[in-house]
Amino acid sequence: MGVLLDHFLYRDGALFAEDVPIAEIARQVGTPFYVYSTATLLRHYQLFDEALEGLDHLVCYAMKAASNQAILATLAQAGAGMDVVSGGEYQRARAAGVPGERIVFSGVGKTAAEIRMALEGGIRQFNVESEPEMEVLNATALAMGVRAPVTIRLNPDVDAKTHAKIATGKSENKFGIPISRAREVYALAASMEGLEVIGIDVHIGSQLTDLTPFEVAYSKVAELTEVLRGDGHEIRRLDLGGGLGIPYARDNQAPPLPSDYGALVKRTLGHLGCEIEIEPGRLIAGNAGLLVSEVIYVKSGEDRDFLILDAAMNDLIRPAMYEAYHDIVPVIEPAPGTPPATYDVVGPVCESGDTFAKGREMPPVAPGDLVAFRSAGAYGAVMSSEYNSRPLIPEVLVKEDQFAVIRRRPTFDEMIKRDTIPQWL
Ligand SMILES: *Cc1c(COP(=O)(O)O)cnc(C)c1O
């Protein structure tokens, strides 16, 4: 995997997270659970930070990818800012110790209450996505007697060539303002006393495995920067979004590296003298996390074998939602030369969509064995639910030879007690 080290390696046939055996975590925490590697998180953050060396820049981790406060604190202590998309994420980032001046607020539906919360608590900038939002932001800032720093998210109408559910930069997507209307919208923003317009924002999609769409979008941003400056706007900050993809399958052609991406940023935008922000999520957290699960049954069907795990679609929805591929590996390797088996890998949830993989060739495993889903650190735990009344699963953070539970498994009682039965029943 080259420079994208993931720190989940086999030692004498047993899978480790850094210096901790996965089987030992499973023994203490129970399955299923998520486990993250501190070294991988930091390594990936640093790759981006180094890729932009020489430019005034801030890497704002898109915390929707994995938002446990221990992960946020790990990255924030290394110097990262955060990209938040809700009031809840803003609160989480602040609770994890991220200063307001390192938080950018994205999203198409910021409410007046969320805007007020961020203005009161401190914010680096709002990435504004529409004129109605601009009006609310302006009114809220004026009522508070402050000016809100804003960039305007432009939709460059670029095909990110990724899964349709995570493409955001085409004109048919709900995100941003059409780039063709940029001049008129910047003029409107400049006329609003409660706003301080400081730059431009774009984010064209997620899991991009080719730099070309970035190049097209950033070239449009460069051109627009000159045009807007010509109109008298002070464009001093460019937020370039996230989206760089990761290798999910071992045989995948490796996506471009942060260093290639950084070189592209410098080539297309470096001459403008702007401060650069980027918002990577998946590339920082994706390969920094595993989902670990135990085999409950191996069931022989008419024409196939089903591997039934104790993890399900409610714990990791990516295969069901995006047809995503995850490597599934045994925690204890079989003896060398053991022939592979072929399974449909499924969970216990009552939906046919609760299928992690079909016809997957992998080492044979038996009930009681542990398996690990690789590249499950991003858009894994954060998208989980309690569907089928399955409690949210724990998250564990490893650092060298230490590990800590960073979100514990709730008891059935804690889950059930959130319901209230009305007195009139
Ligand atoms: C989701 C998102 C990101 C992060 O995307 P990744 O593909 O995880 O890097 C960055 N910025 C915005 C505005 C987003 O919505």
The ligand as a MOL file (V3000), in Angstrom:
LIG
                    3D

  0  0  0     0  0            999 V3000
M  V30 BEGIN CTAB
M  V30 COUNTS 15 15 0 0 0
M  V30 BEGIN ATOM
M  V30 1 C -17.9650 14.9020 2.8060 0
M  V30 2 C -17.2710 16.1900 2.6330 0
M  V30 3 C -15.8820 16.2560 2.6710 0
M  V30 4 C -15.0010 15.0440 2.8330 0
M  V30 5 O -15.0230 14.1940 1.7370 0
M  V30 6 P -14.0100 12.9480 1.7000 0
M  V30 7 O -14.3280 12.2580 0.4480 0
M  V30 8 O -14.3150 12.1160 2.8970 0
M  V30 9 O -12.6300 13.4890 1.7080 0
M  V30 10 C -15.2880 17.4980 2.5740 0
M  V30 11 N -16.0260 18.6220 2.4240 0
M  V30 12 C -17.3690 18.5940 2.3680 0
M  V30 13 C -18.1210 19.8610 2.2070 0
M  V30 14 C -18.0420 17.3830 2.4680 0
M  V30 15 O -19.3770 17.3590 2.4050 0
M  V30 END ATOM
M  V30 BEGIN BOND
M  V30 1 1 1 2
M  V30 2 1 2 3
M  V30 3 2 2 14
M  V30 4 1 3 4
M  V30 5 2 3 10
M  V30 6 1 4 5
M  V30 7 1 5 6
M  V30 8 2 6 7
M  V30 9 1 6 8
M  V30 10 1 6 9
M  V30 11 1 10 11
M  V30 12 2 11 12
M  V30 13 1 12 13
M  V30 14 1 12 14
M  V30 15 1 14 15
M  V30 END BOND
M  V30 END CTAB
M  END
